[in-house]
Amino acid sequence: RYSSVRDHARFRVKHWPAKATLCTSIFEARPISFEWRVRDLISVSTAMVTGVTAFAACYYRGMRLVFPSEPERFTDLDDHFYRVRRGVLGILIVLVFAQWIYLHSQIDLWALITPLSLTTTALLIGLMAAAMITRSDWVNITLLAVLNLRYLVLYLFF
């Protein structure tokens, strides 16, 4: 718990901010890691740079929602998490599809698809979709932990 100096109100910081921050930080590395692997297959153009800028702007908007813009109005970040999680995770799911659509327009995407990439992408989308609809604290904790573990395993071992 964090005690606000200004009004001495109790500000509860439980598990959601930590899990959401970790998931957000790991998710930030995802596009960079993936694009690094396909960098030789993509040509640079004005349209591509514009698309990357739009992708980054959408991503930034989603990540900006993770924490309240007026923290003094919230005494419990869990309430904020449940209020914005559908929007944040929805933006991330749309960006996964946008990335795949863009790649498919540039290269033979089927050459990149392996059972591992297909399974891990389906797992990513499934876990995020499940986190969007469940209200159970323990289910959400488990889903975010599995999402984080998925990223760590993929980036450290593949």
Phi and psi restraints in degrees (value plus and minus 20) as a CYANA .aco file:
   2 TYR   PHI    -135.7   -95.7
   2 TYR   PSI     109.6   149.6
   3 SER   PHI    -116.7   -76.7
   3 SER   PSI     102.7   142.7
   4 SER   PHI     -91.0   -51.0
   4 SER   PSI     108.4   148.4
   5 VAL   PHI     -90.4   -50.4
   5 VAL   PSI     -55.7   -15.7
   6 ARG   PHI     -84.7   -44.7
   6 ARG   PSI     -71.7   -31.7
   7 ASP   PHI    -143.4  -103.4
   7 ASP   PSI     -10.9    29.1
   8 HIS   PHI      38.0    78.0
   8 HIS   PSI      -0.8    39.2
   9 ALA   PHI     -96.0   -56.0
   9 ALA   PSI     128.5   168.5
  10 ARG   PHI    -102.4   -62.4
  10 ARG   PSI     107.3   147.3
  11 PHE   PHI    -133.1   -93.1
  11 PHE   PSI      95.6   135.6
  12 ARG   PHI    -110.2   -70.2
  12 ARG   PSI     100.2   140.2
  13 VAL   PHI    -134.6   -94.6
  13 VAL   PSI      86.3   126.3
  14 LYS   PHI    -124.5   -84.5
  14 LYS   PSI    -161.1  -121.1
  15 HIS   PHI     -99.6   -59.6
  15 HIS   PSI     -46.3    -6.3
  16 TRP   PHI     -82.9   -42.9
  16 TRP   PSI     -67.0   -27.0
  17 PRO   PHI     -79.0   -39.0
  17 PRO   PSI     -61.3   -21.3
  18 ALA   PHI     -85.1   -45.1
  18 ALA   PSI     -67.0   -27.0
  19 LYS   PHI     -86.8   -46.8
  19 LYS   PSI     -61.5   -21.5
  20 ALA   PHI     -86.5   -46.5
  20 ALA   PSI     -58.6   -18.6
  21 THR   PHI     -86.0   -46.0
  21 THR   PSI     -65.3   -25.3
  22 LEU   PHI     -82.4   -42.4
  22 LEU   PSI     -65.8   -25.8
  23 CYS   PHI     -82.3   -42.3
  23 CYS   PSI     -61.1   -21.1
  24 THR   PHI     -84.2   -44.2
  24 THR   PSI     -65.1   -25.1
  25 SER   PHI     -82.9   -42.9
  25 SER   PSI     -63.0   -23.0
  26 ILE   PHI     -87.6   -47.6
  26 ILE   PSI     -59.8   -19.8
  27 PHE   PHI     -84.5   -44.5
  27 PHE   PSI     -49.2    -9.2
  28 GLU   PHI     -84.0   -44.0
  28 GLU   PSI     -51.5   -11.5
  29 ALA   PHI     -97.7   -57.7
  29 ALA   PSI     -40.9    -0.9
  30 ARG   PHI     -77.4   -37.4
  30 ARG   PSI     -75.0   -35.0
  31 PRO   PHI     -82.9   -42.9
  31 PRO   PSI     -58.1   -18.1
  32 ILE   PHI     -83.6   -43.6
  32 ILE   PSI     -66.1   -26.1
  33 SER   PHI     -82.7   -42.7
  33 SER   PSI     -64.7   -24.7
  34 PHE   PHI     -87.8   -47.8
  34 PHE   PSI     -66.7   -26.7
  35 GLU   PHI     -83.9   -43.9
  35 GLU   PSI     -52.3   -12.3
  36 TRP   PHI     -82.0   -42.0
  36 TRP   PSI     -57.5   -17.5
  37 ARG   PHI     -90.0   -50.0
  37 ARG   PSI     -49.4    -9.4
  38 VAL   PHI    -127.6   -87.6
  38 VAL   PSI      -7.6    32.4
  39 ARG   PHI     -78.8   -38.8
  39 ARG   PSI     -53.9   -13.9
  40 ASP   PHI     -97.8   -57.8
  40 ASP   PSI     -32.6     7.4
  41 LEU   PHI    -115.5   -75.5
  41 LEU   PSI     -29.6    10.4
  42 ILE   PHI    -132.5   -92.5
  42 ILE   PSI     116.1   156.1
  43 SER   PHI    -114.9   -74.9
  43 SER   PSI     124.0   164.0
  44 VAL   PHI    -107.3   -67.3
  44 VAL   PSI     111.2   151.2
  45 SER   PHI    -167.9  -127.9
  45 SER   PSI     150.6   190.6
  46 THR   PHI     -81.5   -41.5
  46 THR   PSI     -62.1   -22.1
  47 ALA   PHI     -83.1   -43.1
  47 ALA   PSI     -60.3   -20.3
  48 MET   PHI     -85.6   -45.6
  48 MET   PSI     -64.1   -24.1
  49 VAL   PHI     -84.7   -44.7
  49 VAL   PSI     -59.4   -19.4
  50 THR   PHI     -83.5   -43.5
  50 THR   PSI     -62.3   -22.3
  51 GLY   PHI     -83.4   -43.4
  51 GLY   PSI     -62.3   -22.3
  52 VAL   PHI     -83.9   -43.9
  52 VAL   PSI     -59.8   -19.8
  53 THR   PHI     -84.2   -44.2
  53 THR   PSI     -63.1   -23.1
  54 ALA   PHI     -84.5   -44.5
  54 ALA   PSI     -61.3   -21.3
  55 PHE   PHI     -78.9   -38.9
  55 PHE   PSI     -68.2   -28.2
  56 ALA   PHI     -83.6   -43.6
  56 ALA   PSI     -58.1   -18.1
  57 ALA   PHI     -85.7   -45.7
  57 ALA   PSI     -62.6   -22.6
  58 CYS   PHI     -84.6   -44.6
  58 CYS   PSI     -62.3   -22.3
  59 TYR   PHI     -82.8   -42.8
  59 TYR   PSI     -65.4   -25.4
  60 TYR   PHI     -79.6   -39.6
  60 TYR   PSI     -62.4   -22.4
  61 ARG   PHI     -80.6   -40.6
  61 ARG   PSI     -64.1   -24.1
  62 GLY   PHI     -82.5   -42.5
  62 GLY   PSI     -63.8   -23.8
  63 MET   PHI     -91.5   -51.5
  63 MET   PSI     -48.9    -8.9
  64 ARG   PHI     -86.2   -46.2
  64 ARG   PSI     -48.5    -8.5
  65 LEU   PHI     -93.6   -53.6
  65 LEU   PSI     -37.5     2.5
  66 VAL   PHI     -78.1   -38.1
  66 VAL   PSI     -58.5   -18.5
  67 PHE   PHI    -134.7   -94.7
  67 PHE   PSI     125.5   165.5
  68 PRO   PHI     -85.0   -45.0
  68 PRO   PSI     122.5   162.5
  69 SER   PHI     -96.5   -56.5
  69 SER   PSI     -43.0    -3.0
  70 GLU   PHI    -143.9  -103.9
  70 GLU   PSI      59.4    99.4
  71 PRO   PHI     -81.0   -41.0
  71 PRO   PSI     -43.8    -3.8
  72 GLU   PHI     -87.6   -47.6
  72 GLU   PSI     -37.4     2.6
  73 ARG   PHI    -103.7   -63.7
  73 ARG   PSI     -29.4    10.6
  74 PHE   PHI    -135.7   -95.7
  74 PHE   PSI     109.0   149.0
  75 THR   PHI    -123.0   -83.0
  75 THR   PSI     -26.7    13.3
  76 ASP   PHI    -164.1  -124.1
  76 ASP   PSI      93.7   133.7
  77 LEU   PHI     -90.3   -50.3
  77 LEU   PSI     -37.7     2.3
  78 ASP   PHI     -81.3   -41.3
  78 ASP   PSI     -60.5   -20.5
  79 ASP   PHI     -79.7   -39.7
  79 ASP   PSI     -63.4   -23.4
  80 HIS   PHI     -84.7   -44.7
  80 HIS   PSI     -62.2   -22.2
  81 PHE   PHI     -76.3   -36.3
  81 PHE   PSI     -69.7   -29.7
  82 TYR   PHI     -87.8   -47.8
  82 TYR   PSI     -44.5    -4.5
  83 ARG   PHI     -96.3   -56.3
  83 ARG   PSI     -55.4   -15.4
  84 VAL   PHI    -129.0   -89.0
  84 VAL   PSI     -28.5    11.5
  85 ARG   PHI     -80.1   -40.1
  85 ARG   PSI     -58.0   -18.0
  86 ARG   PHI     -83.5   -43.5
  86 ARG   PSI     -61.8   -21.8
  87 GLY   PHI     -85.9   -45.9
  87 GLY   PSI     -65.7   -25.7
  88 VAL   PHI     -83.6   -43.6
  88 VAL   PSI     -71.6   -31.6
  89 LEU   PHI     -87.3   -47.3
  89 LEU   PSI     -53.9   -13.9
  90 GLY   PHI     -82.8   -42.8
  90 GLY   PSI     -63.1   -23.1
  91 ILE   PHI     -81.2   -41.2
  91 ILE   PSI     -63.2   -23.2
  92 LEU   PHI     -84.5   -44.5
  92 LEU   PSI     -59.3   -19.3
  93 ILE   PHI     -85.3   -45.3
  93 ILE   PSI     -64.2   -24.2
  94 VAL   PHI     -80.3   -40.3
  94 VAL   PSI     -59.9   -19.9
  95 LEU   PHI     -87.1   -47.1
  95 LEU   PSI     -53.6   -13.6
  96 VAL   PHI     -81.5   -41.5
  96 VAL   PSI     -67.2   -27.2
  97 PHE   PHI     -84.9   -44.9
  97 PHE   PSI     -59.5   -19.5
  98 ALA   PHI     -81.9   -41.9
  98 ALA   PSI     -60.1   -20.1
  99 GLN   PHI     -83.1   -43.1
  99 GLN   PSI     -64.6   -24.6
 100 TRP   PHI     -86.8   -46.8
 100 TRP   PSI     -59.8   -19.8
 101 ILE   PHI     -83.9   -43.9
 101 ILE   PSI     -63.8   -23.8
 102 TYR   PHI     -81.4   -41.4
 102 TYR   PSI     -67.8   -27.8
 103 LEU   PHI     -80.0   -40.0
 103 LEU   PSI     -59.8   -19.8
 104 HIS   PHI     -83.8   -43.8
 104 HIS   PSI     -49.6    -9.6
 105 SER   PHI     -97.0   -57.0
 105 SER   PSI     -36.9     3.1
 106 GLN   PHI    -123.0   -83.0
 106 GLN   PSI     -56.9   -16.9
 107 ILE   PHI    -158.7  -118.7
 107 ILE   PSI     153.4   193.4
 108 ASP   PHI     -97.5   -57.5
 108 ASP   PSI      73.4   113.4
 109 LEU   PHI     -80.7   -40.7
 109 LEU   PSI     -52.4   -12.4
 110 TRP   PHI     -83.6   -43.6
 110 TRP   PSI     -43.5    -3.5
 111 ALA   PHI     -90.1   -50.1
 111 ALA   PSI     -44.9    -4.9
 112 LEU   PHI    -108.0   -68.0
 112 LEU   PSI     -38.8     1.2
 113 ILE   PHI     -98.9   -58.9
 113 ILE   PSI     103.9   143.9
 114 THR   PHI    -143.2  -103.2
 114 THR   PSI     145.5   185.5
 115 PRO   PHI     -76.4   -36.4
 115 PRO   PSI     -56.9   -16.9
 116 LEU   PHI     -86.7   -46.7
 116 LEU   PSI     -66.1   -26.1
 117 SER   PHI     -86.6   -46.6
 117 SER   PSI     -58.8   -18.8
 118 LEU   PHI     -86.3   -46.3
 118 LEU   PSI     -64.6   -24.6
 119 THR   PHI     -85.1   -45.1
 119 THR   PSI     -65.6   -25.6
 120 THR   PHI     -89.9   -49.9
 120 THR   PSI     -52.6   -12.6
 121 THR   PHI     -89.8   -49.8
 121 THR   PSI     -62.6   -22.6
 122 ALA   PHI     -82.9   -42.9
 122 ALA   PSI     -59.9   -19.9
 123 LEU   PHI     -83.2   -43.2
 123 LEU   PSI     -63.4   -23.4
 124 LEU   PHI     -78.4   -38.4
 124 LEU   PSI     -72.0   -32.0
 125 ILE   PHI     -85.1   -45.1
 125 ILE   PSI     -62.0   -22.0
 126 GLY   PHI     -83.0   -43.0
 126 GLY   PSI     -63.9   -23.9
 127 LEU   PHI     -85.7   -45.7
 127 LEU   PSI     -61.9   -21.9
 128 MET   PHI     -87.1   -47.1
 128 MET   PSI     -60.7   -20.7
 129 ALA   PHI     -83.8   -43.8
 129 ALA   PSI     -61.5   -21.5
 130 ALA   PHI     -84.0   -44.0
 130 ALA   PSI     -59.8   -19.8
 131 ALA   PHI     -86.2   -46.2
 131 ALA   PSI     -44.7    -4.7
 132 MET   PHI     -91.7   -51.7
 132 MET   PSI     -50.7   -10.7
 133 ILE   PHI    -124.1   -84.1
 133 ILE   PSI     -38.5     1.5
 134 THR   PHI    -106.7   -66.7
 134 THR   PSI     125.8   165.8
 135 ARG   PHI    -126.8   -86.8
 135 ARG   PSI     -27.1    12.9
 136 SER   PHI     -93.5   -53.5
 136 SER   PSI     108.4   148.4
 137 ASP   PHI     -78.3   -38.3
 137 ASP   PSI     -67.7   -27.7
 138 TRP   PHI     -88.0   -48.0
 138 TRP   PSI     -55.9   -15.9
 139 VAL   PHI     -86.2   -46.2
 139 VAL   PSI     -62.9   -22.9
 140 ASN   PHI     -84.6   -44.6
 140 ASN   PSI     -60.7   -20.7
 141 ILE   PHI     -79.7   -39.7
 141 ILE   PSI     -66.0   -26.0
 142 THR   PHI     -84.1   -44.1
 142 THR   PSI     -64.4   -24.4
 143 LEU   PHI     -82.8   -42.8
 143 LEU   PSI     -65.1   -25.1
 144 LEU   PHI     -85.9   -45.9
 144 LEU   PSI     -57.1   -17.1
 145 ALA   PHI     -85.1   -45.1
 145 ALA   PSI     -62.5   -22.5
 146 VAL   PHI     -86.2   -46.2
 146 VAL   PSI     -59.7   -19.7
 147 LEU   PHI     -79.0   -39.0
 147 LEU   PSI     -66.7   -26.7
 148 ASN   PHI     -83.2   -43.2
 148 ASN   PSI     -63.4   -23.4
 149 LEU   PHI     -83.3   -43.3
 149 LEU   PSI     -60.2   -20.2
 150 ARG   PHI     -77.6   -37.6
 150 ARG   PSI     -67.7   -27.7
 151 TYR   PHI     -82.4   -42.4
 151 TYR   PSI     -67.6   -27.6
 152 LEU   PHI     -81.4   -41.4
 152 LEU   PSI     -64.4   -24.4
 153 VAL   PHI     -83.2   -43.2
 153 VAL   PSI     -65.9   -25.9
 154 LEU   PHI     -82.2   -42.2
 154 LEU   PSI     -63.9   -23.9
 155 TYR   PHI     -97.3   -57.3
 155 TYR   PSI     -47.7    -7.7
 156 LEU   PHI    -107.1   -67.1
 156 LEU   PSI     -49.2    -9.2
 157 PHE   PHI    -137.8   -97.8
 157 PHE   PSI     -28.9    11.1
